[in-house]
C-alpha cells in the first residue's frame, strides 16, 4: 500500500516558486517598441540648404550676402567657418541693414558695390521658385538691394525649402512685392492692380507691426500684389511694372539664378540653370 501510494504521489511546486517561474518566462518575452523618424522643421530644411550652399564658397571670394530667414543661416555658417579658419580672406556685400549687422557681429569683413562692383558669388533665399528657376523675392523688404547685388555677381545660388516651389510665379497666393516711392503711393497701387486684372490681382500697401506703412532701407514703401492665378508672362509683367513712373523695383527675379538648392524631407537636391 505504501509503495502504491508513493507511486501515485504528485509533487507540486510551492505557490511562490510557481510565481517566480511565471515571472521569469514573462521577462524573456521580447519587447517591441515603435520608433518614429524625426520630423524636420522648416528651419531644419532651411539650414540643410544653407549648409549645401556654403560649399560653393572658396577663400578669397567677394560674396553677396542675402536677406531673410534662410540667408541668415548662410551668414551664420560663413561666420563659423571664418572663425575656425576653414575660410579666409572673404568679403561680404550685404543686401540689407539687418544682414549687415548680423555679418559684422560675426566678424565677416564687409564692403559695398561702390568699392567691390564685381562679385564672385551671391547666396540668398527666395519666396517662390518656378520650373525655369525664375524667382519671386522681396517679402523680407530688401528686394532693391538684393537685385542690385545679385545682378553684379558671376553666380547666384538660391537656397529654399521645398514649400517655395510653384508651377508659376505668383502661384503661392502670397505677396509679390513692388517697391515704390512714397510720393503718391496710392496712385501707383491702383495702377499696379489694374495691370493684372485678369490674374485677379489685389494690391495692398505693406504695413509694419504698428500699422504704419512699412519703410524699406531705401526710405520707400512696398505695394504687395496678391494673384488669384499665376502670372501668365513673367517677363512681360516685369517690364510693365518697371515702366510705371514711381516704381523703384519689383520682386520678379528673372533669368538670374544659376543654381537652386532645395531641401525637402527626402534630402537636398540641386537644380542648375
Sine and cosine of phi, psi and omega as CSV:
sin_phi,cos_phi,sin_psi,cos_psi,sin_omega,cos_omega
0.00,0.00,-0.68,0.73,-0.01,-1.00
-0.90,0.44,-0.66,0.75,0.00,-1.00
-0.91,0.41,-0.66,0.75,-0.01,-1.00
-0.90,0.44,-0.64,0.77,-0.01,-1.00
-0.90,0.43,-0.64,0.77,-0.01,-1.00
-0.90,0.43,-0.62,0.78,-0.04,-1.00
-0.92,0.40,-0.48,0.88,-0.07,-1.00
-0.99,-0.13,0.06,1.00,-0.05,-1.00
-0.96,0.27,0.71,-0.70,0.06,-1.00
-0.96,-0.28,0.82,-0.57,0.00,-1.00
-1.00,-0.06,0.84,-0.55,-0.02,-1.00
-0.95,-0.30,0.62,-0.79,0.10,-0.99
-0.95,0.33,0.54,-0.84,0.10,-1.00
-0.87,0.49,0.50,-0.87,-0.01,-1.00
-0.81,0.58,-0.62,0.79,-0.02,-1.00
-0.90,0.43,-0.59,0.80,0.01,-1.00
-0.93,0.38,-0.63,0.77,0.01,-1.00
-0.89,0.46,-0.61,0.79,0.02,-1.00
-0.92,0.40,-0.64,0.76,0.00,-1.00
-0.90,0.43,-0.67,0.75,-0.01,-1.00
-0.91,0.41,-0.66,0.75,0.01,-1.00
-0.89,0.46,-0.65,0.76,0.02,-1.00
-0.91,0.42,-0.63,0.78,-0.03,-1.00
-0.91,0.41,-0.55,0.84,0.03,-1.00
-0.92,0.39,-0.67,0.74,0.00,-1.00
-0.89,0.45,-0.58,0.81,-0.01,-1.00
-0.92,0.38,-0.41,0.91,-0.01,-1.00
-0.99,0.16,-0.22,0.98,-0.01,-1.00
-0.94,0.35,0.72,-0.69,-0.01,-1.00
-0.92,0.40,0.63,-0.78,0.05,-1.00
-0.98,-0.17,0.80,-0.60,-0.03,-1.00
-0.95,-0.32,0.84,-0.55,0.04,-1.00
-0.90,-0.43,0.61,-0.79,0.03,-1.00
-1.00,-0.08,0.81,-0.59,0.03,-1.00
-0.91,-0.41,0.77,-0.64,0.05,-1.00
-0.99,-0.17,0.60,-0.80,0.03,-1.00
-0.91,0.41,0.62,-0.78,0.00,-1.00
-0.88,0.47,0.67,-0.74,0.01,-1.00
-1.00,0.03,0.80,-0.60,0.01,-1.00
-0.99,0.16,0.76,-0.65,0.07,-1.00
-0.99,0.17,0.17,-0.99,0.04,-1.00
-0.88,0.47,-0.61,0.79,0.05,-1.00
-0.91,0.42,-0.60,0.80,0.05,-1.00
-0.88,0.48,-0.67,0.74,-0.01,-1.00
-0.92,0.40,-0.66,0.75,0.03,-1.00
-0.89,0.46,-0.64,0.77,-0.01,-1.00
-0.91,0.40,-0.63,0.77,0.04,-1.00
-0.87,0.49,-0.72,0.70,0.00,-1.00
-0.91,0.42,-0.64,0.77,0.00,-1.00
-0.90,0.44,-0.67,0.74,0.00,-1.00
-0.88,0.47,-0.64,0.77,0.02,-1.00
-0.91,0.41,-0.62,0.78,-0.03,-1.00
-0.90,0.43,-0.58,0.81,-0.03,-1.00
-0.91,0.41,-0.33,0.94,0.07,-1.00
-0.88,0.47,-0.37,0.93,0.01,-1.00
-0.97,0.22,-0.25,0.97,-0.11,-0.99
-1.00,0.08,0.73,-0.69,0.06,-1.00
-0.85,-0.52,0.45,-0.89,0.05,-1.00
-0.84,0.54,0.62,-0.78,0.02,-1.00
1.00,0.00,-0.04,1.00,-0.04,-1.00
-0.98,0.20,0.46,-0.89,0.24,-0.97
-0.98,-0.18,0.84,-0.55,-0.19,-0.98
-0.88,-0.48,0.66,-0.75,0.21,-0.98
-1.00,0.07,0.82,-0.57,-0.06,-1.00
-0.98,-0.22,0.90,-0.44,-0.09,-1.00
-0.96,0.27,-0.04,-1.00,-0.05,-1.00
-0.79,-0.61,0.62,-0.79,0.03,-1.00
0.82,-0.57,0.05,-1.00,-0.12,-0.99
-0.91,0.41,-0.64,0.77,0.01,-1.00
-0.95,0.31,-0.69,0.73,0.02,-1.00
-0.88,0.47,-0.52,0.86,0.02,-1.00
-0.89,0.45,-0.58,0.82,0.07,-1.00
-0.91,0.41,-0.59,0.81,0.04,-1.00
-0.90,0.44,-0.72,0.70,-0.01,-1.00
-0.89,0.45,-0.67,0.75,0.05,-1.00
-0.85,0.53,-0.70,0.71,-0.02,-1.00
-0.91,0.42,-0.66,0.75,0.03,-1.00
-0.88,0.47,-0.67,0.74,0.03,-1.00
-0.88,0.48,-0.66,0.75,0.01,-1.00
-0.91,0.41,-0.65,0.76,0.00,-1.00
-0.93,0.37,-0.58,0.81,0.09,-1.00
-0.91,0.42,-0.70,0.72,-0.03,-1.00
-0.89,0.45,-0.60,0.80,-0.02,-1.00
-0.98,0.18,-0.23,0.97,-0.05,-1.00
1.00,0.02,0.03,1.00,0.01,-1.00
-0.94,0.33,-0.43,0.90,0.10,-1.00
-0.83,-0.55,0.60,-0.80,0.03,-1.00
-0.64,-0.77,0.43,-0.90,0.16,-0.99
0.85,0.52,0.56,0.83,0.13,-0.99
-1.00,-0.05,0.42,-0.91,0.06,-1.00
-0.77,-0.64,0.74,-0.68,0.00,-1.00
-0.96,-0.29,0.64,-0.76,0.11,-0.99
-0.92,-0.39,0.97,-0.24,-0.09,-1.00
-0.97,0.24,0.46,-0.89,-0.03,-1.00
-0.97,-0.23,0.10,0.99,0.04,-1.00
-0.29,-0.96,0.25,-0.97,0.03,-1.00
-0.91,0.41,-0.62,0.79,-0.03,-1.00
-0.94,0.34,-0.58,0.81,0.09,-1.00
-0.92,0.39,-0.62,0.78,0.06,-1.00
-0.85,0.52,-0.71,0.70,-0.01,-1.00
-0.91,0.41,-0.67,0.74,0.02,-1.00
-0.89,0.46,-0.74,0.67,-0.04,-1.00
-0.91,0.41,-0.66,0.75,0.01,-1.00
-0.89,0.46,-0.64,0.77,0.01,-1.00
-0.91,0.42,-0.44,0.90,0.00,-1.00
-1.00,-0.02,0.01,1.00,0.04,-1.00
0.99,0.15,0.35,0.94,0.03,-1.00
-0.99,0.12,0.84,-0.54,0.04,-1.00
-0.88,0.47,0.68,-0.73,-0.12,-0.99
-0.85,-0.53,0.43,-0.90,0.03,-1.00
-0.51,-0.86,-0.05,-1.00,0.07,-1.00
-0.78,-0.62,0.10,-0.99,0.06,-1.00
-0.91,0.41,-0.37,0.93,0.04,-1.00
-0.89,0.46,-0.65,0.76,-0.03,-1.00
-0.99,-0.11,-0.41,0.91,-0.01,-1.00
-0.73,-0.68,0.98,0.22,-0.06,-1.00
-0.96,0.28,-0.18,0.98,-0.01,-1.00
-0.85,-0.52,0.86,-0.51,-0.03,-1.00
-0.94,-0.35,0.55,-0.84,0.05,-1.00
-0.98,0.21,-0.62,0.78,-0.15,-0.99
-0.37,-0.93,0.63,-0.78,0.18,-0.98
-0.85,-0.53,0.62,-0.78,0.05,-1.00
-0.80,-0.61,0.78,-0.63,-0.03,-1.00
-0.42,-0.91,0.24,-0.97,0.09,-1.00
-1.00,0.02,-0.10,-0.99,0.06,-1.00
-0.46,-0.89,0.42,-0.91,0.01,-1.00
-1.00,-0.02,-0.50,0.86,0.09,-1.00
-0.57,-0.82,0.55,-0.84,0.08,-1.00
-0.70,-0.71,0.81,-0.58,0.02,-1.00
-0.99,-0.16,0.09,-1.00,-0.06,-1.00
-0.86,0.50,-0.41,0.91,0.02,-1.00
-1.00,0.06,0.08,1.00,-0.05,-1.00
0.92,0.39,0.40,0.92,0.22,-0.98
-0.99,0.15,0.41,-0.91,-0.23,-0.97
-0.76,-0.65,0.43,-0.90,0.38,-0.92
-0.94,-0.34,0.78,-0.63,0.03,-1.00
-0.69,-0.73,0.27,-0.96,0.13,-0.99
0.94,-0.33,0.09,1.00,0.06,-1.00
-0.92,0.40,-0.31,0.95,0.10,-0.99
-0.99,0.10,-0.05,1.00,0.10,-0.99
1.00,-0.01,0.09,1.00,-0.10,-0.99
-0.93,-0.37,0.43,0.90,-0.17,-0.99
-0.88,0.48,-0.61,0.80,-0.04,-1.00
-0.90,0.43,-0.79,0.61,-0.03,-1.00
-0.92,0.38,-0.58,0.81,0.06,-1.00
-0.87,0.50,-0.73,0.68,-0.06,-1.00
-0.92,0.40,-0.62,0.78,0.02,-1.00
-0.88,0.47,-0.73,0.68,-0.05,-1.00
-0.94,0.35,-0.69,0.73,-0.08,-1.00
-0.96,0.29,-0.48,0.88,0.09,-1.00
-0.95,0.33,-0.38,0.93,0.00,-1.00
-1.00,0.00,0.11,0.99,-0.09,-1.00
-0.97,-0.25,0.62,-0.79,0.06,-1.00
-0.89,0.45,-0.57,0.82,0.00,-1.00
-0.67,-0.74,0.57,-0.82,-0.01,-1.00
-0.75,-0.66,0.95,-0.32,-0.01,-1.00
-0.98,-0.21,0.80,-0.61,-0.06,-1.00
-0.96,-0.27,0.69,-0.73,-0.01,-1.00
-0.86,-0.50,0.82,-0.57,-0.03,-1.00
-0.58,-0.81,0.28,-0.96,0.28,-0.96
-0.99,-0.12,0.24,-0.97,-0.18,-0.98
-0.94,0.35,-0.13,0.99,0.06,-1.00
-0.95,0.32,-0.24,0.97,-0.05,-1.00
-1.00,-0.02,-0.01,1.00,0.00,-1.00
-0.99,0.16,0.75,-0.66,0.00,-1.00
-0.73,-0.69,0.37,-0.93,0.04,-1.00
-0.98,0.21,-0.45,0.89,0.05,-1.00
-0.45,-0.89,0.55,-0.83,-0.05,-1.00
-0.88,0.47,0.64,-0.77,-0.12,-0.99
1.00,0.05,-0.10,0.99,-0.11,-0.99
-0.96,0.29,-0.25,0.97,0.01,-1.00
-0.97,0.24,-0.29,0.96,-0.07,-1.00
0.98,0.18,0.03,1.00,0.02,-1.00
-0.99,-0.12,0.00,-1.00,-0.20,-0.98
-0.93,0.37,0.68,-0.73,0.27,-0.96
-0.93,-0.36,0.95,-0.32,-0.19,-0.98
-0.99,0.15,0.53,-0.85,0.13,-0.99
-0.75,-0.66,0.84,-0.54,0.02,-1.00
-1.00,0.06,0.79,-0.61,-0.04,-1.00
-0.77,-0.64,0.40,-0.92,0.09,-1.00
-0.93,0.36,0.41,-0.91,-0.02,-1.00
-0.93,0.38,-0.53,0.85,-0.04,-1.00
-0.88,0.48,0.86,-0.52,0.04,-1.00
0.79,0.61,0.71,0.70,-0.05,-1.00
-0.88,0.47,-0.57,0.82,-0.03,-1.00
-0.92,0.39,-0.55,0.84,0.08,-1.00
-0.84,0.54,-0.70,0.71,0.01,-1.00
-0.97,0.24,-0.52,0.85,0.07,-1.00
-0.86,0.52,-0.72,0.69,-0.01,-1.00
-0.90,0.43,-0.68,0.74,-0.01,-1.00
-0.91,0.42,-0.63,0.77,0.02,-1.00
-0.90,0.43,-0.68,0.74,0.01,-1.00
-0.90,0.43,-0.64,0.77,0.00,-1.00
-0.91,0.41,-0.50,0.87,0.01,-1.00
-0.86,0.51,-0.53,0.85,-0.17,-0.99
-0.84,-0.55,0.66,0.75,0.04,-1.00
-0.85,0.52,-0.67,0.75,-0.09,-1.00
-0.92,0.39,-0.41,0.91,0.06,-1.00
-1.00,0.02,0.10,0.99,0.00,-1.00
0.91,0.42,0.64,0.77,-0.11,-0.99
-0.97,0.23,0.66,-0.75,0.15,-0.99
-0.87,-0.50,0.79,-0.61,-0.03,-1.00
-0.97,-0.26,0.72,-0.69,0.00,-1.00
-0.70,-0.72,0.65,-0.76,0.13,-0.99
-0.95,0.30,0.75,-0.66,0.02,-1.00
-0.96,0.27,0.71,-0.71,0.01,-1.00
-0.92,-0.40,0.44,-0.90,0.06,-1.00
-1.00,0.01,-0.10,-0.99,-0.07,-1.00
-0.90,0.44,-0.36,0.93,-0.01,-1.00
-1.00,-0.08,0.06,1.00,0.01,-1.00
1.00,0.05,0.08,1.00,0.06,-1.00
-1.00,-0.06,0.34,-0.94,0.03,-1.00
-0.84,0.55,0.73,-0.68,0.06,-1.00
-0.93,0.36,0.75,-0.67,-0.02,-1.00
-0.92,-0.38,0.80,-0.59,-0.02,-1.00
-0.96,0.27,0.11,-0.99,0.08,-1.00
-0.87,0.49,-0.31,0.95,-0.03,-1.00
-0.98,-0.21,0.24,0.97,0.04,-1.00
0.91,0.41,0.51,0.86,0.06,-1.00
-0.94,-0.35,0.15,-0.99,0.11,-0.99
-0.99,-0.17,0.22,-0.98,0.10,-1.00
-0.82,-0.57,0.78,-0.62,0.17,-0.99
-0.98,-0.20,0.86,-0.52,0.00,-1.00
-1.00,-0.08,0.77,-0.64,0.03,-1.00
-0.97,-0.23,0.78,-0.62,0.01,-1.00
-0.91,-0.42,0.86,-0.51,-0.09,-1.00
-0.97,-0.22,0.73,-0.68,0.08,-1.00
-0.96,0.28,-0.50,0.86,0.06,-1.00
-0.73,-0.68,0.39,-0.92,-0.01,-1.00
-0.85,0.52,0.46,-0.89,0.05,-1.00
-0.91,0.41,0.78,-0.63,-0.10,-0.99
-0.96,0.27,-0.61,0.79,-0.03,-1.00
-0.68,-0.73,1.00,-0.09,-0.10,-0.99
-0.90,0.43,-0.63,0.78,-0.02,-1.00
-0.90,0.44,-0.70,0.71,0.03,-1.00
-0.91,0.42,-0.64,0.77,0.01,-1.00
-0.88,0.47,-0.68,0.73,0.02,-1.00
-0.87,0.49,-0.66,0.75,0.01,-1.00
-0.92,0.39,-0.65,0.76,-0.01,-1.00
-0.92,0.40,-0.65,0.76,0.02,-1.00
-0.91,0.42,-0.72,0.69,-0.06,-1.00
-0.90,0.43,-0.41,0.91,-0.04,-1.00
-0.98,0.22,-0.21,0.98,-0.02,-1.00
-0.98,0.22,0.80,-0.60,0.04,-1.00
-0.89,0.45,0.71,-0.70,-0.02,-1.00
0.99,-0.13,-0.23,0.97,0.12,-0.99
-0.99,0.13,0.78,-0.62,-0.01,-1.00
-1.00,-0.01,-0.74,0.67,-0.01,-1.00
-0.27,-0.96,0.36,-0.93,0.05,-1.00
-0.83,-0.56,0.26,-0.97,-0.11,-0.99
-1.00,0.00,0.25,0.97,0.10,-0.99
-1.00,0.04,0.92,-0.39,0.01,-1.00
-0.96,-0.29,0.99,-0.10,-0.18,-0.98
-0.96,-0.28,0.72,-0.69,0.04,-1.00
0.81,0.58,0.67,0.75,-0.02,-1.00
-0.90,-0.44,-0.60,0.80,-0.05,-1.00
-0.95,0.30,0.71,-0.70,0.11,-0.99
-0.99,-0.10,-0.42,0.91,0.06,-1.00
-0.43,-0.90,0.55,-0.84,0.07,-1.00
-0.83,-0.56,0.83,-0.55,0.04,-1.00
-0.99,-0.16,0.83,-0.56,-0.12,-0.99
-0.87,-0.49,0.85,-0.53,0.06,-1.00
-0.97,-0.23,0.79,-0.62,0.05,-1.00
-0.69,-0.72,-0.02,-1.00,-0.05,-1.00
-0.91,0.42,-0.34,0.94,0.02,-1.00
-1.00,-0.07,0.03,1.00,0.03,-1.00
0.80,-0.60,-0.31,-0.95,-0.06,-1.00
-0.93,-0.36,0.74,-0.68,0.06,-1.00
-0.81,-0.58,0.37,-0.93,-0.01,-1.00
-0.81,-0.58,0.77,-0.63,0.12,-0.99
-0.93,-0.38,0.77,-0.63,-0.01,-1.00
-0.95,-0.30,0.49,-0.87,0.00,-1.00
-0.92,0.39,0.00,0.00,0.00,0.00
